[in-house]
Structures are given as C-alpha cells and as structure tokens.
C-alpha cells in the first residue's frame, strides 16, 4: 500500500511543481517521476536547512512540490543550453 501512496504523492507533487514552475506538461508518468525525485531533493534540502513543512500527506506533497520545482529548474538550465 505504501507504493501506491508514494505514486499518488509523487504525481500530485510533480503536477503542483510543474504548475508552479510553468513548465510544459510532462504527463502523468513524467509528473510522478519528477515528484518522486523532487521529494528526495526536497527532503534532503529542507533537512540541510533545518526546515519542515509538516508531517503527513500535506507535508510530503508540499516538500515534494518544492523539490520538483528545484529539479525542473535544474533540468531547464541543463537542457536549455543543448538545443
């Protein structure tokens, strides 16, 4: 059951991050991937900064969305120059 929760949180966090960042639509799978990677980045970054956005689903979604924004920003920097 945890894997389903992770996928749902990843999808919501990726969608929210891409909506805030105003990037192109990544689709469901792209949002899940960016959201899951963003969650790892967000939890790592916020732990280094000593910041917590809360516990539970809402905290995980907000942290994942913040991390997804960072991931999308870095991907945009890397891949924009290669075109």
C-alpha positions as CSV (number, residue, x, y, z in Angstrom):
1,X,0.0,0.0,0.0
2,X,2.9,2.4,0.6
3,X,4.0,2.2,-3.1
4,X,0.5,3.4,-4.1
5,X,0.7,6.3,-1.6
6,X,4.2,7.2,-2.9
7,X,2.9,7.2,-6.5
8,X,-0.1,9.4,-5.6
9,X,2.0,11.8,-3.6
10,X,4.6,11.9,-6.4
11,X,2.0,12.6,-9.0
12,X,0.4,15.4,-7.0
13,X,3.8,16.9,-6.1
14,X,5.1,16.7,-9.7
15,X,1.9,18.2,-11.1
16,X,1.9,21.0,-8.5
17,X,5.6,21.7,-9.1
18,X,5.2,21.8,-12.8
19,X,2.2,24.1,-12.5
20,X,4.0,26.5,-10.3
21,X,7.2,26.4,-12.4
22,X,5.1,27.0,-15.5
23,X,6.9,24.3,-17.5
24,X,5.5,22.3,-20.3
25,X,3.2,19.4,-19.3
26,X,5.0,16.2,-18.5
27,X,2.1,13.9,-18.4
28,X,1.2,11.5,-15.6
29,X,4.3,9.4,-15.7
30,X,6.6,12.5,-16.0
31,X,4.8,14.2,-13.1
32,X,5.2,11.0,-11.0
33,X,8.9,10.8,-11.8
34,X,9.6,14.5,-11.2
35,X,7.5,14.4,-8.0
36,X,9.3,11.3,-6.6
37,X,12.8,12.7,-7.4
38,X,11.6,16.1,-6.2
39,X,10.5,14.5,-2.9
40,X,14.0,13.2,-2.3
41,X,15.6,16.5,-3.3
42,X,13.1,18.5,-1.1
43,X,13.5,16.3,2.0
44,X,17.3,16.4,1.6
45,X,17.4,20.2,1.0
46,X,15.0,21.0,3.8
47,X,16.9,18.7,6.2
48,X,20.1,20.6,5.4
49,X,18.3,23.9,6.0
50,X,16.5,22.7,9.2
51,X,13.1,23.4,7.7
52,X,10.0,21.3,7.9
53,X,6.7,21.8,6.0
54,X,4.8,19.5,8.3
55,X,4.0,15.8,8.7
56,X,1.7,13.5,6.8
57,X,0.4,13.7,3.3
58,X,0.2,17.5,3.1
59,X,3.8,18.0,4.3
60,X,5.0,15.3,1.9
61,X,3.2,16.9,-1.1
62,X,4.5,20.4,-0.3
63,X,8.0,19.1,0.2
64,X,7.8,17.1,-3.0
65,X,6.5,20.1,-4.9
66,X,9.3,22.3,-3.7
67,X,11.8,19.7,-4.6
68,X,10.1,19.2,-8.0
69,X,10.5,23.0,-8.7
70,X,14.2,22.7,-7.9
71,X,14.5,19.6,-10.2
72,X,12.6,21.3,-13.0
73,X,14.7,24.5,-12.7
74,X,18.0,22.5,-12.8
75,X,16.7,20.4,-15.8
76,X,15.7,23.6,-17.6
77,X,19.2,25.0,-17.0
78,X,20.9,21.9,-18.2
79,X,18.8,21.1,-21.3
80,X,18.1,24.6,-22.4
81,X,21.7,25.0,-23.4
82,X,21.6,21.9,-25.6
83,X,19.3,22.8,-28.3
